[in-house]
């Protein structure tokens, strides 16, 4: 197992997977979003991972964010086939890493993070931006536990619990993470400088999970960059033995009704803001939705 203390920090993550795939001409208008390409166009996922490593990312996240057994079964796969697709998401990342490192024997390590999205990602209705689910705590824990058990069997270095929007889901995931075999990170999604997407306090969320066993990093992702500096200022005093992770979206507005984005993104502005975040104490940095390889390349210049 990887020793997180041996990682070279700050560590640069990749950016959004879906935007790169769309740039490649892939159609993501599907309930499984980019996870559908694990089945339909796996070569495109490899190509997307390669784009980020070539831009300078030292950690790539798998295409499993929206991948679940139930989701694959809905499109006609058997349970065993669905499980195989979950595992395949990590194999595709490994394949991309092998290709990238073929002619780079002295390259720094490239890490793999197995992506685990919130329950709302499975619903595919935008509810991960609200965190309000019609499901019991027991069923929610069972949902996440199944996915974790599958991805823990892989060669992924970390488990990345991403875009977690609610205090309730954070509490349930903390219980699961404390039993994990791999190092984990957890990142919240926030609607402003002080509140999770469900309206609860970011500071209280950090306090509730900071001492969780097996959690090596916590922070935020899929949050508008204009709020990041304020969030860092709010939560850093309450993060004790964890690394601070930040990978915001581009600040563009996602419209679930049309599955489209509204707004613009500037890599130069992102670079300037990222420089401030690093100076404030961020250890792991990258991007989420609509942050692409050109943004990640700018991070390598800092």
N, C-alpha and C positions, 0 to 999 in steps of 0.2 A: 504494500500500500504506500502511496505517495506521502511524503512528510511535508506538510504545508509550510513548515518553518524553513524548508530548503528552497522554496520558490523565490525567484527574483522579483521583488516589488519595486515600483508599481508594476503590476501585471496588466497587459493590454488584452482586452477581450475582443471578440468580433462585434459586428453590428447586427441589424435585422436580417433574418434569413429570407423572409417573404419578399421584401423589396428587391433583393438581388435576383431572386427567382423570377419575379415579374419582369425585371429588366432583361432577363434571358428569354422572355416570351412565354413563360409558363402561365397557365390559367389556374388561378387559386380560388376561383369562385366555387368552393366546395365546402361541405360541412367539416371536413378534416383539414381544410386550409393547406398549408405546406406539407403536412403529414401525409396527404394523399399521394404526394410524389414519391414517397418511400415505396409505394406499390407501383405507381404508373411511370415515373421518370427518375429513377434513383441516380442516374448519371448527372442529372441537373443539380441534385443536392451535393454531390461530390464537387461539381464545378463551382458551386457557391462557396463551399468551405475553402476551396483552393483560392478563390478570389480574396478571401479575408486573410488567409495566411500569407499570401503574396503582398498584401497591404501592410503586414507587420503584426497581425494578431498572434498572441502566444497562447491563447486558449480559445477553442471553438466550441460552441454549444450545439448539441445534436438537434435533429429535426423532430424530436419527440414531444415538443411543447403541447401540441393538441392531439397527440397519439394516445389512444386508450383501447383496451380490449373491446369495450362496448362500441366505440366509434368505428373500429374496423369491422366488427360484426354487422353493424348497420349497413355496410356497403357489400355484404355478402361473404366475408371471410369467415372461416371457422375459428373457434377459440384458439386452436393450436397455430393456425395461420396468422391470427392477430398477434399472438405472443411473438411469433417469429418476426413480424414487422416491427414490433417494439425493439427487439434485439437488433434488427437490421439498421435501425437509425444510428446506433453506435458503430456498427460495422462500416457504414458509409463514411462516417467521420474518420475512422481509423484508416480506411482506404485513401481518403484525401490526404491525411497526414503522411502516409507512406509515400504517396506520389510526390508530395512537397519535399520530403526529406531525402529522396533518392539521390539527388545531386548536391545535397547540403549536409555532409557528414559531421560538420562542426557547428551546425545550427543549435541554438538554444532549444531546450525542451518545448514541445508544443503539447499543451494539456487538453483533455477532452472533458467537457461537462455535459452530463446527461440532463436534458431539460425536462422539468416537471412543472407544468402550468397549473393554474388554479382550476377548481371545478368548473368555473365559468367558461374556461377555454373549451371544455368538452361540450358544453351547451351550445357554443358557437352562436350566441345571440347578443354578444357585447356585455354580458353580465359580469365578466371579469373586471369591468370598469366600474362596477357598483358593489359587488360582493354580497348581493342579496340572493340567496338560493333557497328554493323550497325543497330542502332535504334535511334529514335528521343528522345530528352530530355523529351518531354511530355509523350511518351509511356513508357520510362524508369521509370519515376515517377509513372505512373499508375501501372506498374508492381509491384513495391515495395510497393506502398500504399495498394494494395489488400492484400498482404501477411501480412503486418503489422496490418491491421484491423482485420484479422482473429486471429492472435496470441495475440493481445491485449485483446481478449475475454477470454483468458485462465488464469490459476492460476500461470503462470510463473512469477517469481519475476522481471526479467529483459528481455529486448530485446537486443540480441547480434548481431550487424551488423559486420560481419566478412569477412576477406580476401578482403577488398575493395581495388581495384588496381589502381584507377584513380582519378585524381582531379575532373573530371566531375561527376563521380558517388558520390563522397564525398559531393559535393555541393548539389546535388539533395537529398541525404539522410539527410543532415543537415536540409533542409526544412521540411522533413517528421518528423524527430526526434523532432523538435521544437513543433510539434503538438501532440506528443505521450502522453499517459496517464501513461505509465510505465517508470521507469528509464531505460536508454539505455547506452550501450557502443558501441564504434565504433573502430575497429582496421584495420589498413592498411596492405597491403602486399607489401613488398619492395624488390627491386632487388640488393640493396647495402646499404651502410650507409647513403646515402643522397637522394636517389630517390625512388619514388613509382614504381610499376611495369610498369606504363605507361611512366616513365621517368621524371615526374614532381617532384618538390622539396618536400621532407617530411616536412621540416620546414614550407613552405608555406601552406601545407595541414593542419598542426596543427594550424597555425594562423587563417586559414579560418573557423575552426570548434570549437575552444577552448571555445568560448563564447555561444555556442549553448544551448538553454534551454532544459532541460530534459536529457542532456548528462552528466553522472556522471563519466565516465572513457573513456580514449582514449589511443591508443598505437598501437601495431603491433601484427600480428599473421602470421602464414604460411610463415615465413621469415627465411632464414638460420641463425642459431645461431651465426655464426662468425661475423655477422653484428650487432647483438643486442646491444653490449656495445657502439658501435659508434653511433647507432641510438639514444640510451638513452641520450648520451652526447649532441647530436644535438638538440633533441626536448624538453628535460626537462625544459630548461629556458623559453620555450614558453607555458608551461602548467601551468595554474594559479589555477583554482579552481576545477580541475578534478583529478581523480586518474589515475595513470599511469599503464597501463595493457600491459603485455608481455606474449605471448604464441607462441613461434617459432615452426617450424617443426624440424625434426632431422638433417637437412642439407643434407639429401639424395636427389637425383635428380629424379623428377617424369617424366616419359616418356609417354606423352599422347597417342602416337601412339600405344603403347603396354599396356597401363594402368598398368605399373609396376614401381618399384622403383630401383634405382641404387645407391649402397653405403651402408655404415654401420652406426650403431648408438650405442653409449656407454652410459648407464645411469650414470656411474661415471663421465664421462666428462661433461655430461649435468648438474649434480649436482654442479660441481665445477663452471661452467659458471653461473648457476642460483644464486649461492651465491654472485658472483660479481654483478649481476644485482640487487639483493635485496639491497645490500649495496649502490648501486648507486641511490636508491630511488623508485624502483618498488613497487607498492601497491598490484597488482593482478597478479598472475603468474601461468602458467601452460604450456601445450604443444598443438601442433597441429599435423599435419600428421606425423605418425611414432613414435610419442611419446606415450608410453604406461603406464600401471599401475606401472611398475617397476621404471619408471622415476619419476612419481608423488610421489611414496613412498619415493624416495630420497629427494624430496622437503620438506617432513614433518620432515626430520632430520636436516634441516638447522635452 
